[in-house]
């Protein structure tokens, strides 16, 4: 079974903020695959579907971002090689997508929490660039909503992220990285 986790903060206050782009991807995946997402005992909203003949569990933690690992770490730990975390990235321009395997959290506290609770950093990440404003503290910036100029880029990135996740599962992570990371380079991304 594959596990796909979208990182974000629960509650209407955080809907469509930069930090919730992972939730936005999971919401769209659930729509695409007609998944009924339900709350449960695991501090997460979950649902299951089939992608390319593979069973996939979609998860959105109900904890706040910095505690994401308490909700999903156990599942990621069971099979990190078949786990994908969808996250925002302030070090990439808005709309840029990158697939990464392993490595540090890059300062992302939600990813750091998953690493801590899964006791491994060896899982896949689908990172979506949200940019950075040098005049606003990062903590405040990521909790802000997308600007009208950013939003179309983010919608495109959400669609691309869904296709990338499908490619990871159907054709393998390496093929997905070769295809989707190259696209970002060709489009002038970081």
ABEGO torsion letter per residue (X at the ends): XBBBBBBEBBEAAABGBAAAAAAAAAAAAAAAAGBBBBBBAAGBBBBBBBBGGBBBBBBBBABBAAAAAAAAAAAAAABAAABBBBBBBAABBBGBBBBBBEEBAGGBAAAAAAAAAAGBABBBBBBBBAEBBAABBAAAAAABBBBAAAAAAAAAAAAAAAAAAAAAAAAEAAAAAAAAAAAAAAAGBX
